[in-house]
């Protein structure tokens, strides 16, 4: 049955029922996410549940608020979904206040609470969104944090507090502005001494050398996650080919359907997104172009690898990128459908299972020879 990007299709994890508790909804606010999604959040009277004190819980979207009939002033049942994310399960209707003004229905705002732009909800979608784009400081901050995240451009040191300062002071408005930062301006910010500023500038400079997949992912295109960005990079090889692809061409990429293809076309049809992309390239961000995997006809395209143990000179992430660059896939567990197991020092049960199944086991030298013969 294979795998999706973060889990196997052939297995399911069962958990004990989440612990639940009762508390009161003090208010319902909204948060603005990276893609403009307006998410209602219940502000709760503090309650201890699942080992932590919970004061906020997601209500997901307007339809969920209506379905659960959650109102300000209600007594509600709260749990931590998956023992992680606090959520409101339901209202306790028999405890609902009967006095006027003590139980208030939630109304989705018509304008973004951060930038004032109109809030729109597309037909067929459950999520309302701010239409402000990068004009909206809330979206801007989240877009910058996503751009600098470890699996994107990986700019170490560019965290929440610093991004808040840079955006609030109007120093950084787009990801391209990150590459215009200087040591004097940074050192004058709160909690930023000269050494911290120097380290951050070094990390920014290092981020200029990246891969096409990381760059596509860093752009923050709606519905395009890390796995899809890698599929696009492998299929097209060059960014210009992605930009010029139409809906039909995009849907030839594995796991890209009409919704994802439409998101990509819409993103690159926006003039300000193309301008930011040009500014980023002008700032020196670069990556090695490659021939599309389909054209290269790599013999390991479609082959499944499993990595185990510690390789002498390759990190697991680097080995994974090398495999995926030639169209191979990396799985997390060994099965009869595994083609190669790459084993390093202190390889454990995965190596034992591979040997028991008679699979091809490679050390780093053999692994590099295999990739070189297929490059």
Buried (B, 14 or more C-beta within 10 A) or exposed (E): EEBEEEEBEEEEEEEEEBEEBEBBBBEBBBBBBBBBBBBBBBBBEEBEBBEEEBBEBBBBBBBBBEEBEBBBBBBBBBBBEEEEEBBBBBBEEEEBBEEEEEBBEBEEEEEBBBBEBEBEBEEEEEBBBBBBBBBBBBBBBBBBBBBBBEBBBBBBBBEEEBBBBBBEEEBBBBBBBBBEBEEEBBBEBEEBEEEBBEEBBEBBEEBBEBBBBBBBBBBBBBBBEBBBBBBBBBBBBBBEBBBEBEEEBBBEBEEBEEEBBBBBBEBBEEEEBEEBBEBBEEBEBEBEEBEBBBEBEBEBBEBBBBBBBBBEEBEBEEBBBBBBBBBBBBBEBBBEEBBBBBBBEEBEEBBEBBEEEEBBBBBBEBBBEBBEEBE
